[in-house]
């Protein structure tokens, strides 16, 4: 499967899956132990700079077609014998394949599934829930920067009386942000999510349920102000980098564009750390970014001037500046090789 995907041979990749299915390989195993594993390797290869963004996109598209072909196979299509589950991605989340894999696993196990795909707004999701009345919502998120949107969506679904199970890397190691944001359940992967739903119905929130304000640290408004100031912060730091990091003066236009994108990501992850009150979220992002940059021949230390400039811009924000200082200290102490790149 890997060889077919890397050759961009969609027919061969789909054929591999269908032949394995015809030979008796379990459909769920093909979804999660073959297709999902290949997709995970795609992410690691991109992070290590061994494949390009275009190759990553092409590989993802082929994997999506393989999922679709498997799902439509006569041996896999079954009548629904259980309840109904809505599967969707958090608003702003474009990494839809994990959610699609879960949707197909649930269908294999007999659930009626409404798969809504990538970046579903809370308003559109709740409107769908009112029309269909599912037993649960399964919400997927890969990037921690989507956690504020995830929080709003979880709360909106619960207010409509529908429990929410969440999953994906966005919700942190062990699902710690799932608990923080009040999700009814969390699962580390599609199998675990399907097993959790099979054990029995998640308790339904009361109609009109309102979440308790369990994020008192947000009362300082730092998250809101940093999020609103994102364009200004990126412009200000970018303008100061030529003096703070002279090597940037020789950057090509493409390199300058990438630098601006990286600055935006830094501000976004700083905002996510402020929202959750967890400095580790920001530190982990910096270490991952350091590994990605070094794989591309850019020293991780090139991020330090940007962090210093951000501290100057946010000098009136104690939680933000403390998070930035903590991130810079961790980046400085880390081995130059950085962590193993993650998908």
Residue pairs with C-beta under 8 A, 6 or more apart in sequence:
1 13
1 16
1 17
1 34
1 35
1 38
1 66
2 38
2 41
4 12
4 13
4 15
4 16
4 62
5 13
5 38
5 42
5 59
5 62
5 63
6 51
6 55
6 59
8 55
8 58
8 59
8 62
10 61
10 62
10 65
13 62
13 63
13 65
13 66
14 62
14 65
14 66
14 69
17 30
17 34
17 35
17 66
17 69
17 70
18 69
18 70
18 73
20 30
20 34
21 27
21 30
21 70
21 73
21 75
21 76
22 75
27 70
27 73
27 75
27 76
27 108
28 105
28 108
28 109
28 191
30 70
31 67
31 70
31 101
31 104
31 105
31 108
31 190
32 101
32 105
32 189
32 190
32 191
35 63
35 66
35 67
35 70
35 101
36 97
36 98
36 101
36 190
38 59
38 63
39 59
39 60
39 63
39 97
39 343
40 343
41 343
42 51
42 56
42 59
42 60
42 63
42 343
43 56
43 341
43 342
43 343
44 340
44 341
44 342
44 343
45 51
45 56
46 52
46 53
46 55
46 56
47 288
47 291
47 292
47 295
47 341
47 342
47 343
48 295
48 341
49 292
49 295
49 296
51 59
60 97
63 97
64 97
64 100
67 97
67 100
67 101
67 104
70 76
70 104
71 77
71 104
71 107
76 108
78 107
78 108
78 110
79 110
80 107
80 110
80 111
80 112
81 110
82 109
82 110
82 111
82 112
82 198
83 111
83 112
83 134
83 135
83 136
83 201
84 111
84 112
84 113
84 114
84 132
84 133
84 134
84 135
85 106
85 111
85 112
85 113
85 114
85 134
85 135
85 136
85 137
85 138
85 197
86 113
86 114
86 116
86 125
86 128
86 129
86 132
86 134
86 136
86 137
86 138
86 162
87 99
87 100
87 102
87 103
87 106
87 113
87 114
87 115
87 116
87 137
87 138
87 140
88 99
88 115
88 116
88 117
88 120
88 125
88 137
88 138
88 139
88 140
89 95
89 96
89 99
89 116
89 117
89 118
89 119
89 120
89 139
89 140
89 141
90 119
90 120
90 139
90 140
90 141
90 146
90 149
90 150
90 153
90 170
91 119
91 120
91 121
91 122
91 146
91 149
91 152
91 153
92 119
92 145
92 146
92 149
93 118
93 119
93 140
93 141
93 142
93 143
93 146
93 149
93 170
94 118
94 119
95 118
95 140
95 142
95 143
95 168
96 117
96 118
96 140
98 140
98 142
98 167
98 168
98 190
99 115
99 117
99 118
99 138
99 140
100 115
100 117
101 190
102 138
102 140
102 167
102 190
102 193
102 194
103 113
103 115
103 138
105 190
105 191
105 193
105 194
106 113
106 138
106 194
106 197
107 113
109 194
109 198
111 197
114 128
114 132
114 134
116 124
116 125
116 128
120 153
122 149
122 152
122 153
122 156
122 157
123 156
125 137
125 153
125 156
125 157
126 156
126 157
126 159
126 160
129 137
129 157
129 160
129 162
130 160
133 162
134 162
135 163
135 197
135 201
135 202
136 162
136 163
136 164
136 165
136 184
136 197
136 201
136 202
137 157
137 162
137 163
137 164
137 165
138 164
138 165
138 166
138 167
138 193
138 197
139 150
139 153
139 154
139 157
139 164
139 165
139 166
139 167
139 183
140 166
140 167
140 168
141 147
141 150
141 166
141 168
141 169
141 170
141 171
142 168
142 169
142 170
143 169
143 170
144 169
144 170
144 172
144 177
144 269
144 272
144 276
144 281
144 285
145 170
145 265
145 268
145 269
145 271
145 272
146 170
147 170
147 171
147 177
147 181
147 272
147 275
147 276
148 223
148 227
148 271
148 272
148 275
150 166
150 170
150 171
150 181
151 181
151 182
151 275
153 164
154 164
154 166
154 181
154 182
154 183
154 211
155 182
155 210
155 211
157 163
157 164
158 164
158 182
158 184
158 205
158 209
158 211
159 205
159 207
159 208
159 209
159 210
160 207
161 204
161 205
161 206
161 207
161 208
161 209
162 204
162 205
163 184
163 185
163 201
163 202
163 203
163 204
163 205
164 183
164 184
164 185
164 202
165 183
165 184
165 185
165 186
165 187
165 193
165 196
165 197
165 202
166 175
166 178
166 181
166 183
166 185
166 186
166 187
167 175
167 186
167 187
167 188
167 189
167 190
167 192
167 193
169 342
169 343
170 177
171 177
171 178
171 183
171 186
172 178
172 276
172 278
172 281
175 183
175 186
175 187
175 188
176 278
177 276
177 278
178 185
178 186
179 186
180 214
180 215
180 276
182 211
182 212
182 214
184 202
184 203
184 205
185 196
185 202
187 193
187 195
187 196
215 275
215 277
217 277
217 319
218 224
218 275
220 319
222 274
222 317
222 318
222 319
222 320
223 271
223 274
223 275
225 317
226 233
226 267
226 270
226 271
226 274
226 314
226 317
226 320
227 271
230 264
230 267
230 268
230 271
233 263
233 267
233 310
233 313
233 314
234 260
234 263
234 264
234 267
236 309
236 313
237 263
237 306
237 309
237 310
237 313
238 259
238 260
238 263
240 309
241 248
241 259
241 305
241 306
241 309
242 248
242 249
244 305
244 306
244 308
244 309
245 302
245 305
245 306
247 302
248 256
248 259
251 259
262 289
262 293
262 303
262 306
263 306
265 285
265 289
266 285
266 286
266 289
266 303
266 306
266 307
266 310
267 310
269 281
269 282
269 285
269 286
270 282
270 310
270 320
270 323
270 324
272 281
272 282
273 279
273 281
273 282
273 323
274 319
274 320
274 323
277 319
279 322
279 323
279 326
279 327
282 323
282 324
282 326
282 327
283 326
283 327
283 330
283 331
286 303
286 327
286 330
286 331
287 330
287 331
287 334
287 338
287 339
288 338
288 339
288 341
288 342
289 300
289 303
290 300
290 303
290 331
290 334
290 338
290 339
291 300
291 337
291 338
291 339
291 340
291 341
292 341
293 299
293 300
293 302
293 303
294 300
294 336
294 337
294 338
295 341
300 331
300 334
300 336
300 338
301 331
301 332
303 331
304 328
304 331
304 332
307 324
307 327
307 328
307 331
308 328
310 320
310 324
311 321
311 324
311 325
314 320
314 321
314 324
315 321
